[in-house]
Amino acid sequence: MSNSKCHRTFGVYGIYEEAGKLLFIRKNMGPYANRFDLPGGRLEDGETLLEAMRREFLEETGLEIKVEKNIGTIDFKLPWLWSGFAGVHHIAVYYSVRRMDGKIRVPEHFAGQDSLGAVWVTEKDVSLDNASPLVLKAFEWLKTKNLGLDAEIYEEWKVIK
């Protein structure tokens, strides 16, 4: 997997924690389809990292947020047969965020919307069978306050259809 042709994607992701639970979205497309994932995603043309973080969080959860801290960046590599690629190289910038306004709601449907809605989840409720690697790394960060330096490489990965 590590030497195969990979689709590279870059995005911003928010960790919002309350009472030991994290707010996740239910993903409906891509390599993390039908799993829990962090709210966030790619930048649109002309957007800064923080603008993208605020927009993505609002689109996917209904919440307006305050970005509190840049936690760090980590990359993930995993197999994913898509559009001529054998894998995905996902570069993720993590932020700690807090709710400013709004209510959790089912997101508006539009082309490219990959959130089926937000849900509060505890660490005991997640595993590789139902969560993206970003989610597992978020819980690790909550305990250690460290994302680590090395890429997270998954030689095997099942896309849930």
Backbone hydrogen bonds in HBPLUS format (Angstrom, degrees):
<---DONOR---> <-ACCEPTOR-->    atom                        ^
c    i                          cat <-CA-CA->   ^        H-A-AA   ^      H-
h    n   atom  resd res      DA  || num        DHA   H-A  angle D-A-AA Bond
n    s   type  num  typ     dist DA aas  dist angle  dist       angle   num
A0004-SER N   A0001-MET O   3.15 MM   3  5.27 162.8  2.18 109.3 114.7     1
A0086-ALA N   A0005-LYS O   2.87 MM  81  5.62 160.8  1.90 161.5 168.0     2
A0007-HIS N   A0087-GLY O   2.81 MM  80  6.22 160.8  1.85 148.8 145.6     3
A0089-HIS N   A0007-HIS O   2.76 MM  82  5.97 163.5  1.78 150.7 152.7     4
A0009-THR N   A0089-HIS O   2.99 MM  80  6.32 160.1  2.03 151.2 153.3     5
A0091-ILE N   A0009-THR O   2.80 MM  82  6.13 173.7  1.81 164.5 165.2     6
A0011-GLY N   A0091-ILE O   2.97 MM  80  6.46 151.9  2.05 162.5 171.4     7
A0093-VAL N   A0011-GLY O   2.91 MM  82  6.28 164.1  1.93 156.2 161.5     8
A0012-VAL N   A0041-GLY O   2.95 MM  29  5.42 157.0  2.00 142.6 138.9     9
A0041-GLY N   A0012-VAL O   2.86 MM  29  5.42 137.9  2.04 149.3 159.2    10
A0013-TYR N   A0093-VAL O   2.83 MM  80  6.09 151.8  1.91 168.9 169.1    11
A0095-TYR N   A0013-TYR O   2.85 MM  82  6.15 145.2  1.97 161.8 169.1    12
A0014-GLY N   A0039-PRO O   3.02 MM  25  5.85 161.7  2.06 166.1 171.9    13
A0015-ILE N   A0095-TYR O   2.73 MM  80  6.05 160.6  1.77 165.3 172.2    14
A0097-VAL N   A0015-ILE O   3.05 MM  82  5.90 168.1  2.06 142.9 142.6    15
A0023-LEU N   A0016-TYR O   3.04 MM   7  5.70 149.2  2.13 156.6 166.1    16
A0018-GLU N   A0021-LYS O   2.91 MM   3  5.38 157.2  1.97 152.1 159.8    17
A0021-LYS N   A0018-GLU O   2.89 MM   3  5.38 162.3  1.92 121.9 127.8    18
A0022-LEU N   A0121-VAL O   2.93 MM  99  5.49 162.2  1.96 156.2 154.9    19
A0121-VAL N   A0022-LEU O   2.94 MM  99  5.49 156.7  1.99 149.4 156.6    20
A0024-PHE N   A0119-VAL O   2.92 MM  95  5.45 176.5  1.92 158.1 157.8    21
A0119-VAL N   A0024-PHE O   2.79 MM  95  5.45 150.8  1.87 151.3 158.1    22
A0025-ILE N   A0037-ASP O   2.78 MM  12  5.35 165.7  1.80 156.0 160.9    23
A0037-ASP N   A0025-ILE O   2.93 MM  12  5.35 145.4  2.05 147.9 155.1    24
A0026-ARG N   A0117-GLY O   2.90 MM  91  5.79 144.4  2.03 160.8 172.4    25
A0116-LEU N   A0026-ARG O   2.72 MM  90  5.17 156.7  1.77 156.6 164.1    26
A0027-LYS N   A0035-ARG O   2.98 MM   8  5.64 174.2  1.99 169.7 167.7    27
A0034-ASN N   A0027-LYS O   2.74 MM   7  5.36 150.7  1.83 137.7 138.8    28
A0028-ASN N   A0114-ASP O   2.98 MM  86  5.18 150.8  2.07 129.7 134.5    29
A0033-ALA N   A0030-GLY O   3.20 MM   3  5.39 159.2  2.24 118.2 117.0    30
A0036-PHE N   A0130-ASN O   2.79 MM  94  6.23 160.4  1.82 143.6 145.2    31
A0132-SER N   A0036-PHE O   2.90 MM  96  6.12 151.3  1.98 162.4 167.5    32
A0047-GLU N   A0044-GLU O   3.00 MM   3  5.56 166.7  2.02 141.9 143.4    33
A0052-ALA N   A0048-THR O   3.01 MM   4  6.19 163.8  2.04 151.6 155.8    34
A0053-MET N   A0049-LEU O   2.95 MM   4  6.20 154.0  2.02 146.1 153.8    35
A0054-ARG N   A0050-LEU O   3.01 MM   4  6.22 167.0  2.03 152.2 154.2    36
A0055-ARG N   A0051-GLU O   2.97 MM   4  6.15 167.7  1.99 152.7 156.5    37
A0056-GLU N   A0052-ALA O   2.84 MM   4  5.88 172.3  1.85 155.2 157.9    38
A0057-PHE N   A0053-MET O   3.06 MM   4  6.08 163.2  2.09 146.4 151.4    39
A0058-LEU N   A0054-ARG O   3.08 MM   4  6.23 163.2  2.11 147.9 152.4    40
A0059-GLU N   A0055-ARG O   2.85 MM   4  6.07 170.9  1.85 161.1 163.7    41
A0060-GLU N   A0056-GLU O   2.92 MM   4  5.99 159.1  1.97 150.8 156.1    42
A0061-THR N   A0057-PHE O   2.91 MM   4  5.76 144.9  2.03 146.6 154.3    43
A0062-GLY N   A0058-LEU O   2.87 MM   4  4.59 142.1  2.01 121.0 131.9    44
A0105-ARG N   A0061-THR O   3.00 MM  44  5.97 154.0  2.07 139.6 146.9    45
A0064-GLU N   A0101-ASP O   2.83 MM  37  5.06 166.9  1.85 142.7 146.7    46
A0100-MET N   A0064-GLU O   2.70 MM  36  5.42 172.3  1.70 152.6 149.7    47
A0101-ASP N   A0064-GLU O   3.28 MM  37  5.06 158.2  2.33 129.2 130.7    48
A0066-LYS N   A0098-ARG O   2.75 MM  32  5.26 153.3  1.82 152.6 161.4    49
A0098-ARG N   A0066-LYS O   2.96 MM  32  5.26 150.0  2.05 145.0 154.7    50
A0068-GLU N   A0096-SER O   2.77 MM  28  5.47 153.7  1.84 150.6 158.4    51
A0069-LYS N   A0096-SER O   3.36 MM  27  5.15 155.8  2.42 135.1 136.9    52
A0096-SER N   A0069-LYS O   2.85 MM  27  5.15 159.1  1.89 148.9 156.1    53
A0071-ILE N   A0094-TYR O   2.88 MM  23  5.31 151.2  1.96 133.6 140.7    54
A0094-TYR N   A0072-GLY O   2.78 MM  22  5.47 169.4  1.79 174.7 177.0    55
A0074-ILE N   A0092-ALA O   3.03 MM  18  5.56 156.5  2.08 151.7 157.9    56
A0092-ALA N   A0074-ILE O   2.90 MM  18  5.56 175.6  1.90 163.5 164.3    57
A0152-GLU N   A0075-ASP O   2.89 MM  77  6.36 159.6  1.93 157.8 160.1    58
A0076-PHE N   A0090-HIS O   2.79 MM  14  5.05 155.1  1.85 142.3 150.7    59
A0090-HIS N   A0076-PHE O   2.75 MM  14  5.05 151.8  1.82 155.8 161.0    60
A0077-LYS N   A0152-GLU O   2.91 MM  75  6.36 153.6  1.98 155.2 158.7    61
A0154-TYR N   A0077-LYS O   2.82 MM  77  6.13 171.8  1.83 169.0 171.0    62
A0078-LEU N   A0088-VAL O   3.12 MM  10  5.61 154.2  2.19 150.7 158.6    63
A0088-VAL N   A0078-LEU O   2.86 MM  10  5.61 157.5  1.91 163.5 170.6    64
A0080-TRP N   A0086-ALA O   3.05 MM   6  5.47 160.6  2.09 107.6 113.9    65
A0082-TRP N   A0085-PHE O   3.16 MM   3  5.26 154.8  2.23 132.8 140.4    66
A0085-PHE N   A0082-TRP O   2.80 MM   3  5.26 163.6  1.82 125.5 131.0    67
A0113-GLN N   A0110-PHE O   2.90 MM   3  5.47 163.5  1.93 141.6 142.7    68
A0125-ASP N   A0122-THR O   3.03 MM   3  5.44 153.6  2.11 110.7 119.0    69
A0126-VAL N   A0123-GLU O   3.19 MM   3  5.61 172.6  2.20 116.8 118.7    70
A0130-ASN N   A0127-SER O   3.10 MM   3  5.58 153.9  2.17 111.6 118.3    71
A0131-ALA N   A0127-SER O   2.95 MM   4  5.76 124.1  2.27 156.7 171.6    72
A0135-VAL N   A0132-SER O   3.12 MM   3  5.39 129.6  2.38 104.4 115.9    73
A0136-LEU N   A0132-SER O   3.39 MM   4  6.84 160.1  2.44 150.6 154.6    74
A0137-LYS N   A0133-PRO O   2.98 MM   4  6.18 158.2  2.03 149.2 155.2    75
A0138-ALA N   A0134-LEU O   2.95 MM   4  6.14 142.2  2.09 138.3 148.8    76
A0138-ALA N   A0135-VAL O   3.07 MM   3  5.00 118.9  2.46  92.6 108.1    77
A0139-PHE N   A0135-VAL O   3.12 MM   4  6.52 156.5  2.17 155.4 159.6    78
A0140-GLU N   A0136-LEU O   3.10 MM   4  6.35 154.0  2.17 142.6 150.3    79
A0141-TRP N   A0137-LYS O   2.87 MM   4  6.11 153.8  1.94 146.9 153.8    80
A0142-LEU N   A0138-ALA O   3.02 MM   4  6.33 149.8  2.12 144.2 152.1    81
A0143-LYS N   A0139-PHE O   3.30 MM   4  6.62 147.7  2.41 143.8 150.6    82
A0143-LYS N   A0140-GLU O   3.17 MM   3  5.35 124.8  2.49  98.6 111.7    83
A0144-THR N   A0140-GLU O   2.96 MM   4  6.17 160.5  1.99 155.2 161.2    84
A0145-LYS N   A0141-TRP O   2.62 MM   4  4.61 150.0  1.71 134.8 140.9    85
